Amino acid sequence: MNRAMTEEKLIQETQMHRGTGGISAENRSLGFRPAFMDQETCAVYASCFGDGRPAPFHLIDGLPHELVVARDAVGRVAALKDSVIAGFVRGGRFYSREDAGLLASSEMAQACA
């Protein structure tokens, strides 16, 4: 099974985490910013547009060349190393989608209490 990070995989992850706090639209107000982590090196990369501007959601196009394993016919990033995962950065720390969702849910519950 191909585990490489692709746009399709990001769409699937977004659908899977919708309603959990594990997507950008649900945790942005809590200070989470979309990012990626290479689990081989533990390096974290902010999600950016191809021109380097910060993206408000997960995009693979603006990531460094060393993470890229495939490009499409026009040179856009098509796939990243399979060790790259999508998540979020807040306060200088990386959170997986699951961890961000748990923290976001907890913080939203406390705000409503």
N, C-alpha and C positions, 0 to 999 in steps of 0.2 A: 504494500500500500504506500502511495506517495504521500509523505507528510510535509512536503515543502510548503512554505507559506506563499499563498497566492491570493489574488483578489477574491476568487471564488471561496477560498477557505475563510477569508475575513468576513464575507457575507454570511456564510454558514455560522460562524462564531457569533456574529451579531444577532442573528435570529435565535440562536440557542440561549444567549444571555439576556435577551430582551426581557425587561421586567424584573431583573435581578440586581440592577445597579452596576452591572458589568459591561455597560456600553457607554460611549462618550456622552450621548444625549442625556443619560440618566445620572451621571456623576460629575459632569463638568462644573456644576454649581458648587460642588464640594471641594474643588481645587484639583481634581484629577486631570491629567493631560495624557492623551494617547501616546504610547511609546512601544518600543519593541526591545526585547532582550535576547542576545545570543547566549544560549545556555552553555555553550562550550567555553566562552570567554568571560561570561557574566557582564559583558559590555552592554550598556543601555543606550538606545538611540531614540530621540524624540521623533514623532511622526511629522514629516514635512512634505510639502509640495515639492515637485521636481526642481523648483528654483530656490529651494532652501527655506522658504517661509514656513513657520509652524502651521501644521494642519489641525483643524478642530476635531478630526476623526482619524482613524487608522488608514494610512496610505503606504504602499510599499515603494512607490516611485522615487521618493526622496531619500532613500537609504543608501549607505556607502557601497561602493563597488564590491568590497570584500564579502558582503552578505549575498550578493546576487549570483544565482546559478543559471538563470535563463532570462532572455530578453525576447520580445516579440519582433516582428518584421520591421517595425519602425524604431526599434531601440528602447522602447519602454520596458521597465522591469516587469517580468512575467512570473518569476518565482525566486524565493529566497532559500537559503540553506534550511534544512529541516530542523536545525537546532534553534531557529528563531521563533519566538513566541510573541504574541500581541498581549499588551497589558497597559498599564498606566504608571505615570510618575506623579508623586505628590510628596512635597517636602524632601526632595532629593532621594526618595526611596522608590524602587520598582515594586508594583503590585500586579500579580496575575489578574486576569479578568475575574476569576473566582474570588480572590482575596479582596479586590476592589469592590466587588459586589457585596460581599459580607460586611465590609467596613461601611460602605455607603448605606446599606440597609439598616445597620445598627445606628448610624448617625442620624438618619432620617427618622427612625423610630424614637430616638431620644429627643429630637426637635419637636415631635408631635406629642410627647408625654407631658 
